[in-house]
Amino acid sequence: MSRSGLLLLLIIYLGFISLGLPDGTFGVAWPEVYPELELPIGLAGAVAVLITLLSATTGFLSGRIIARFRTGPVVAVSCLLTGSALVLFSQAQGPWWLWLAAVPLGIGAGAVDAGLNGFVARHYSGRHMNWLHACWGVGATAGPLLMGFALRTDGGWRLGYGVLGSFQVGLAVIFVLTLPWWAAAPDRPAAGESRAGDTDVASGAAAPNWGANSWAGWLSPVLFAVIVAVETTAALWAGSILVVGRGFEPGVAAWCGAALFGAMTMGRILAGFVAERWGNRRLVALGLGGAMVGAVIFAMNPGPWFNVAALVVFGLGMAPLYPCLMHEVPRRFAADAAQTVIGRQSGAAYLGAAIMPTAAGALAANAIHVIPWLWVGGLALGMLGVRQLNKIT
């Protein structure tokens, strides 16, 4: 890999860290935001839904946008949008400021997500796709920590969002300055490398010809909606299940939640080391199996320590699913369809992240013990869908 290609890859890693930074900060900052601005506490949910819907919309449209303007410029402008939105949020004086900030934040996040995923899937190996998503986990962990530090200063949440926004604006400038590198990015390794773990396709197989509007082109996004729905439902409700349904102390439950995220991040790092030898499809199969084992054990609730172990196993199993399924797209679909499918997958992931956790909330009051079985059901659907997708592509 050339020096410019390596530097570009490091910049893309920074881009995914920046994508994760705002994800956990809103919930941390909101207890300080709404009383200062004299807002209803429930407004956070509406703002979050707007951001999610806009991100999903941008993801679905990203194929056309990137085909016209190319990945580098789209990512640079989108990063500038998200950075500007966070700076605007830091200056909020009332509800309309939040609504205004939510628009560029949602649009920018969806485009950065789809753009970077598509670029890495086309130009880099499976190890880098897994490590890219591990970087998102680093950002999602660092964001709340940074905001927590800011809340202990005189600047409060405004300082936190100002710093996050400034970082993203600076990253957008770096993207602009390195635009020539995007056009000269290295080709993705030959078919034999990422097919190493796949028994159904030889390294010399013909180029895929499935179109974006084929049966496979819509099944793949549905799979993403289901898998991300399971992941986000577990992340949102695992702590409440342990505290409300199983008598855990809140502090212990918080550590269990951290163990889940830590397992996912570590799992993606480890998957990166074996991705080229095992292949995307084998890692997905192993991941689904591991996640199912963890989900079933957690749902059965055999004891406190089993709950903790189950969340770790579940997190390790979920780790390779998103990056490996994303990285496999250019192997499944025609070259002119791959970015469109990747954009749909990103958009569907946002929708899944919004719908299933909300639906699970309806069970929380009277049947919180049922929620883990939703994970099991979702993973079962995922297994069936992946098997069918592998069969036809």
DOGURO-762018 format. One record per residue (C-alpha): residue in one letter; x, y, z; residue number from 1. Coordinates in nm, 3 decimals. Example, Ala and Ser with C-alpha at 12.3 -4.5 7.8 and 13.67 -1.06 7.14 Angstrom:
% DOGURO-762018
   rest        xx        yy        zz    nr
      A     1.230    -0.450     0.780     1
      S     1.367    -0.106     0.714     2
This chain:
% DOGURO-762018
   rest        xx        yy        zz    nr
      M     0.000     0.000     0.000     1
      S     0.132     0.345    -0.093     2
      R     0.204     0.610     0.168     3
      S    -0.094     0.819     0.055     4
      G    -0.319     0.512     0.062     5
      L    -0.212     0.431     0.417     6
      L    -0.263     0.790     0.532     7
      L    -0.606     0.798     0.367     8
      L    -0.700     0.479     0.550     9
      L    -0.599     0.636     0.883    10
      I    -0.810     0.942     0.798    11
      I    -1.106     0.714     0.721    12
      Y    -1.056     0.551     1.061    13
      L    -1.075     0.898     1.217    14
      G    -1.392     0.957     1.017    15
      F    -1.560     0.656     1.174    16
      I    -1.443     0.756     1.520    17
      S    -1.604     1.095     1.457    18
      L    -1.922     0.922     1.338    19
      G    -1.948     0.742     1.672    20
      L    -1.867     1.044     1.889    21
      P    -2.215     1.208     1.893    22
      D    -2.411     0.882     1.924    23
      G    -2.390     0.846     2.300    24
      T    -2.350     1.210     2.398    25
      F    -2.710     1.323     2.352    26
      G    -2.839     1.102     2.631    27
      V    -2.554     1.205     2.861    28
      A    -2.601     1.577     2.798    29
      W    -2.982     1.590     2.791    30
      P    -3.038     1.599     3.171    31
      E    -2.843     1.928     3.168    32
      V    -2.983     2.059     2.839    33
      Y    -3.358     2.043     2.889    34
      P    -3.383     2.229     3.224    35
      E    -3.144     2.502     3.108    36
      L    -3.345     2.561     2.790    37
      E    -3.679     2.502     2.972    38
      L    -3.778     2.216     2.743    39
      P    -3.996     1.910     2.810    40
      I    -3.785     1.606     2.891    41
      G    -3.963     1.401     2.624    42
      L    -3.844     1.629     2.343    43
      A    -3.520     1.430     2.326    44
      G    -3.707     1.135     2.177    45
      A    -3.860     1.344     1.900    46
      V    -3.526     1.503     1.811    47
      A    -3.357     1.162     1.806    48
      V    -3.628     1.021     1.577    49
      L    -3.584     1.312     1.334    50
      I    -3.207     1.257     1.322    51
      T    -3.257     0.884     1.263    52
      L    -3.513     0.932     0.984    53
      L    -3.295     1.186     0.806    54
      S    -2.992     0.957     0.836    55
      A    -3.194     0.669     0.693    56
      T    -3.321     0.884     0.406    57
      T    -2.970     1.000     0.319    58
      G    -2.846     0.642     0.333    59
      F    -3.112     0.527     0.086    60
      L    -3.026     0.815    -0.151    61
      S    -2.649     0.793    -0.111    62
      G    -2.599     0.564    -0.410    63
      R    -2.724     0.829    -0.653    64
      I    -2.549     1.113    -0.471    65
      I    -2.211     0.939    -0.463    66
      A    -2.245     0.826    -0.826    67
      R    -2.278     1.191    -0.925    68
      F    -2.035     1.366    -0.690    69
      R    -1.796     1.082    -0.586    70
      T    -1.719     0.960    -0.236    71
      G    -1.451     1.208    -0.127    72
      P    -1.649     1.529    -0.185    73
      V    -1.968     1.378    -0.041    74
      V    -1.791     1.266     0.278    75
      A    -1.615     1.603     0.315    76
      V    -1.938     1.804     0.281    77
      S    -2.128     1.563     0.506    78
      C    -1.862     1.583     0.777    79
      L    -1.883     1.963     0.756    80
      L    -2.262     1.937     0.799    81
      T    -2.235     1.720     1.111    82
      G    -1.964     1.941     1.261    83
      S    -2.165     2.257     1.195    84
      A    -2.473     2.094     1.347    85
      L    -2.287     2.010     1.668    86
      V    -2.149     2.365     1.691    87
      L    -2.503     2.498     1.637    88
      F    -2.627     2.265     1.910    89
      S    -2.367     2.408     2.147    90
      Q    -2.519     2.755     2.096    91
      A    -2.883     2.646     2.134    92
      Q    -3.116     2.897     2.298    93
      G    -3.445     2.713     2.253    94
      P    -3.622     2.421     2.084    95
      W    -3.595     2.556     1.730    96
      W    -3.216     2.552     1.758    97
      L    -3.234     2.179     1.828    98
      W    -3.463     2.115     1.533    99
      L    -3.237     2.316     1.303   100
      A    -2.926     2.133     1.426   101
      A    -3.095     1.794     1.386   102
      V    -3.139     1.841     1.010   103
      P    -2.771     1.873     0.904   104
      L    -2.669     1.624     1.175   105
      G    -2.899     1.354     1.039   106
      I    -2.824     1.424     0.673   107
      G    -2.450     1.436     0.731   108
      A    -2.430     1.125     0.949   109
      G    -2.622     0.911     0.701   110
      A    -2.404     1.019     0.409   111
      V    -2.076     0.971     0.597   112
      D    -2.186     0.625     0.710   113
      A    -2.286     0.504     0.365   114
      G    -1.997     0.678     0.189   115
      L    -1.718     0.544     0.408   116
      N    -1.866     0.193     0.422   117
      G    -1.895     0.182     0.045   118
      F    -1.545     0.318    -0.012   119
      V    -1.378     0.070     0.222   120
      A    -1.584    -0.220     0.081   121
      R    -1.463    -0.135    -0.270   122
      H    -1.100    -0.050    -0.199   123
      Y    -0.978    -0.227     0.117   124
      S    -0.972    -0.577     0.264   125
      G    -1.206    -0.728     0.520   126
      R    -0.967    -0.665     0.809   127
      H    -0.997    -0.290     0.755   128
      M    -1.378    -0.303     0.740   129
      N    -1.386    -0.476     1.079   130
      W    -1.134    -0.234     1.226   131
      L    -1.330     0.056     1.078   132
      H    -1.635    -0.047     1.279   133
      A    -1.421    -0.103     1.585   134
      C    -1.325     0.264     1.544   135
      W    -1.694     0.353     1.559   136
      G    -1.705     0.175     1.895   137
      V    -1.408     0.380     2.012   138
      G    -1.591     0.699     1.916   139
      A    -1.918     0.586     2.072   140
      T    -1.729     0.518     2.397   141
      A    -1.516     0.833     2.390   142
      G    -1.805     1.071     2.315   143
      P    -1.992     1.021     2.644   144
      L    -1.663     1.029     2.836   145
      L    -1.571     1.361     2.677   146
      M    -1.918     1.501     2.746   147
      G    -1.900     1.378     3.105   148
      F    -1.572     1.564     3.149   149
      A    -1.722     1.879     2.996   150
      L    -2.021     1.862     3.231   151
      R    -1.782     1.890     3.525   152
      T    -1.643     2.219     3.391   153
      D    -1.795     2.566     3.378   154
      G    -1.853     2.522     3.004   155
      G    -2.087     2.229     3.060   156
      W    -2.267     2.062     2.772   157
      R    -2.207     2.362     2.546   158
      L    -1.831     2.310     2.575   159
      G    -1.872     1.938     2.504   160
      Y    -2.070     1.990     2.186   161
      G    -1.843     2.275     2.081   162
      V    -1.536     2.053     2.106   163
      L    -1.704     1.766     1.919   164
      G    -1.826     2.000     1.647   165
      S    -1.487     2.166     1.606   166
      F    -1.322     1.825     1.573   167
      Q    -1.557     1.727     1.293   168
      V    -1.518     2.058     1.111   169
      G    -1.141     2.011     1.128   170
      L    -1.178     1.658     0.993   171
      A    -1.388     1.793     0.704   172
      V    -1.100     2.026     0.617   173
      I    -0.863     1.726     0.615   174
      F    -1.102     1.541     0.383   175
      V    -1.099     1.837     0.143   176
      L    -0.720     1.863     0.146   177
      T    -0.683     1.492     0.068   178
      L    -0.942     1.469    -0.212   179
      P    -0.679     1.362    -0.472   180
      W    -0.596     1.060    -0.255   181
      W    -0.955     0.936    -0.274   182
      A    -0.937     0.915    -0.653   183
      A    -0.610     0.720    -0.633   184
      A    -0.718     0.473    -0.362   185
      P    -0.580     0.118    -0.395   186
      D    -0.791    -0.153    -0.553   187
      R    -0.953    -0.406    -0.324   188
      P    -0.754    -0.732    -0.294   189
      A    -0.827    -1.008    -0.537   190
      A    -1.129    -1.232    -0.498   191
      G    -0.934    -1.519    -0.348   192
      E    -0.843    -1.313    -0.041   193
      S    -1.186    -1.239     0.098   194
      R    -1.329    -1.565    -0.034   195
      A    -1.081    -1.773     0.164   196
      G    -1.347    -1.891     0.405   197
      D    -1.622    -1.942     0.148   198
      T    -1.674    -2.284     0.000   199
      D    -1.938    -2.190    -0.257   200
      V    -1.736    -1.951    -0.473   201
      A    -1.396    -2.013    -0.625   202
      S    -1.135    -1.742    -0.640   203
      G    -1.170    -1.732    -1.016   204
      A    -1.549    -1.687    -1.016   205
      A    -1.710    -1.454    -1.267   206
      A    -1.791    -1.101    -1.161   207
      P    -2.129    -1.075    -0.985   208
      N    -2.417    -0.941    -1.192   209
      W    -2.696    -0.897    -0.940   210
      G    -2.855    -0.554    -0.977   211
      A    -2.964    -0.313    -0.705   212
      N    -3.334    -0.380    -0.774   213
      S    -3.303    -0.757    -0.780   214
      W    -3.448    -0.981    -0.510   215
      A    -3.105    -0.996    -0.347   216
      G    -3.072    -0.617    -0.367   217
      W    -3.369    -0.577    -0.133   218
      L    -3.312    -0.883     0.086   219
      S    -2.971    -0.754     0.192   220
      P    -3.104    -0.423     0.337   221
      V    -3.383    -0.610     0.518   222
      L    -3.116    -0.827     0.681   223
      F    -2.938    -0.514     0.800   224
      A    -3.258    -0.375     0.949   225
      V    -3.313    -0.699     1.143   226
      I    -2.954    -0.742     1.265   227
      V    -2.910    -0.379     1.372   228
      A    -3.253    -0.387     1.537   229
      V    -3.138    -0.681     1.751   230
      E    -2.810    -0.507     1.834   231
      T    -2.966    -0.175     1.937   232
      T    -3.248    -0.339     2.131   233
      A    -2.992    -0.531     2.335   234
      A    -2.783    -0.219     2.390   235
      L    -3.083    -0.014     2.501   236
      W    -3.268    -0.265     2.719   237
      A    -3.008    -0.502     2.864   238
      G    -2.940    -0.275     3.162   239
      S    -3.309    -0.226     3.241   240
      I    -3.374    -0.599     3.213   241
      L    -3.098    -0.668     3.465   242
      V    -3.211    -0.399     3.711   243
      V    -3.591    -0.415     3.683   244
      G    -3.638    -0.779     3.593   245
      R    -3.346    -0.953     3.766   246
      G    -3.257    -0.744     4.070   247
      F    -2.911    -0.621     3.968   248
      E    -2.771    -0.307     4.125   249
      P    -2.769    -0.020     3.871   250
      G    -2.392     0.016     3.895   251
      V    -2.339    -0.354     3.824   252
      A    -2.584    -0.339     3.535   253
      A    -2.391    -0.045     3.391   254
      W    -2.073    -0.251     3.394   255
      C    -2.258    -0.532     3.219   256
      G    -2.367    -0.288     2.949   257
      A    -2.009    -0.172     2.912   258
      A    -1.901    -0.537     2.880   259
      L    -2.145    -0.579     2.591   260
      F    -2.002    -0.283     2.400   261
      G    -1.648    -0.382     2.491   262
      A    -1.706    -0.733     2.358   263
      M    -1.839    -0.595     2.030   264
      T    -1.542    -0.362     1.987   265
      M    -1.289    -0.631     2.079   266
      G    -1.469    -0.881     1.856   267
      R    -1.430    -0.652     1.556   268
      I    -1.062    -0.601     1.628   269
      L    -1.008    -0.978     1.650   270
      A    -1.220    -1.041     1.340   271
      G    -0.994    -0.807     1.147   272
      F    -0.698    -1.036     1.208   273
      V    -0.872    -1.344     1.065   274
      A    -1.099    -1.185     0.803   275
      E    -0.867    -1.254     0.511   276
      R    -0.816    -1.620     0.603   277
      W    -1.169    -1.708     0.705   278
      G    -1.371    -1.486     0.472   279
      N    -1.677    -1.273     0.533   280
      R    -1.934    -1.548     0.501   281
      R    -1.769    -1.780     0.751   282
      L    -1.730    -1.497     1.002   283
      V    -2.098    -1.407     0.961   284
      A    -2.203    -1.768     1.017   285
      L    -1.986    -1.799     1.329   286
      G    -2.105    -1.462     1.454   287
      L    -2.472    -1.546     1.415   288
      G    -2.418    -1.876     1.596   289
      G    -2.233    -1.713     1.883   290
      A    -2.487    -1.432     1.915   291
      M    -2.771    -1.685     1.922   292
      V    -2.603    -1.882     2.201   293
      G    -2.556    -1.565     2.405   294
      A    -2.911    -1.445     2.341   295
      V    -3.071    -1.777     2.439   296
      I    -2.868    -1.802     2.761   297
      F    -2.954    -1.443     2.854   298
      A    -3.323    -1.501     2.780   299
      M    -3.329    -1.818     2.994   300
      N    -3.167    -1.632     3.287   301
      P    -2.989    -1.925     3.456   302
      G    -2.810    -1.700     3.707   303
      P    -2.627    -1.367     3.760   304
      W    -2.288    -1.472     3.627   305
      F    -2.447    -1.645     3.330   306
      N    -2.618    -1.316     3.245   307
      V    -2.283    -1.139     3.230   308
      A    -2.119    -1.417     3.029   309
      A    -2.416    -1.430     2.793   310
      L    -2.387    -1.059     2.713   311
      V    -2.017    -1.097     2.638   312
      V    -2.080    -1.396     2.409   313
      F    -2.366    -1.210     2.245   314
      G    -2.147    -0.904     2.186   315
      L    -1.862    -1.111     2.041   316
      G    -2.108    -1.282     1.808   317
      M    -2.269    -0.960     1.690   318
      A    -1.929    -0.797     1.628   319
      P    -1.850    -0.918     1.274   320
      L    -2.204    -0.915     1.133   321
      Y    -2.237    -0.553     1.022   322
      P    -1.884    -0.506     0.883   323
      C    -1.860    -0.845     0.713   324
      L    -2.202    -0.826     0.549   325
      M    -2.118    -0.473     0.435   326
      H    -1.779    -0.577     0.298   327
      E    -1.931    -0.867     0.104   328
      V    -2.158    -0.641    -0.105   329
      P    -1.911    -0.589    -0.395   330
      R    -1.877    -0.969    -0.409   331
      R    -2.252    -1.016    -0.438   332
      F    -2.361    -0.732    -0.666   333
      A    -2.258    -0.571    -0.994   334
      A    -2.011    -0.284    -0.971   335
      D    -2.272    -0.022    -1.064   336
      A    -2.512    -0.156    -0.800   337
      A    -2.282    -0.201    -0.500   338
      Q    -2.293     0.156    -0.364   339
      T    -2.671     0.171    -0.403   340
      V    -2.710    -0.151    -0.204   341
      I    -2.465    -0.028     0.060   342
      G    -2.663     0.295     0.092   343
      R    -2.986     0.101     0.134   344
      Q    -2.822    -0.115     0.398   345
      S    -2.711     0.193     0.592   346
      G    -3.059     0.344     0.567   347
      A    -3.227     0.019     0.669   348
      A    -2.991    -0.009     0.965   349
      Y    -3.105     0.331     1.093   350
      L    -3.470     0.229     1.056   351
      G    -3.412    -0.099     1.238   352
      A    -3.233     0.088     1.515   353
      A    -3.537     0.312     1.558   354
      I    -3.826     0.068     1.528   355
      M    -3.747    -0.246     1.728   356
      P    -3.611    -0.078     2.045   357
      T    -3.924     0.140     2.049   358
      A    -4.148    -0.163     2.004   359
      A    -3.962    -0.337     2.285   360
      G    -4.041    -0.038     2.505   361
      A    -4.409    -0.131     2.486   362
      L    -4.321    -0.457     2.663   363
      A    -4.101    -0.297     2.926   364
      A    -4.375    -0.204     3.171   365
      N    -4.545    -0.543     3.203   366
      A    -4.336    -0.804     3.021   367
      I    -3.975    -0.692     3.027   368
      H    -3.863    -1.055     3.052   369
      V    -3.993    -1.113     2.698   370
      I    -3.754    -0.862     2.537   371
      P    -3.452    -1.099     2.517   372
      W    -3.666    -1.343     2.323   373
      L    -3.706    -1.071     2.060   374
      W    -3.329    -1.091     2.015   375
      V    -3.358    -1.467     1.965   376
      G    -3.638    -1.426     1.710   377
      G    -3.450    -1.155     1.523   378
      L    -3.134    -1.364     1.506   379
      A    -3.334    -1.662     1.377   380
      L    -3.470    -1.443     1.097   381
      G    -3.117    -1.321     1.032   382
      M    -2.989    -1.677     0.998   383
      L    -3.261    -1.765     0.748   384
      G    -3.202    -1.446     0.551   385
      V    -2.824    -1.486     0.536   386
      R    -2.861    -1.847     0.424   387
      Q    -3.091    -1.742     0.141   388
      L    -2.869    -1.449     0.040   389
      N    -2.561    -1.674     0.029   390
      K    -2.753    -1.926    -0.178   391
      I    -2.856    -1.682    -0.452   392
      T    -2.539    -1.471    -0.461   393
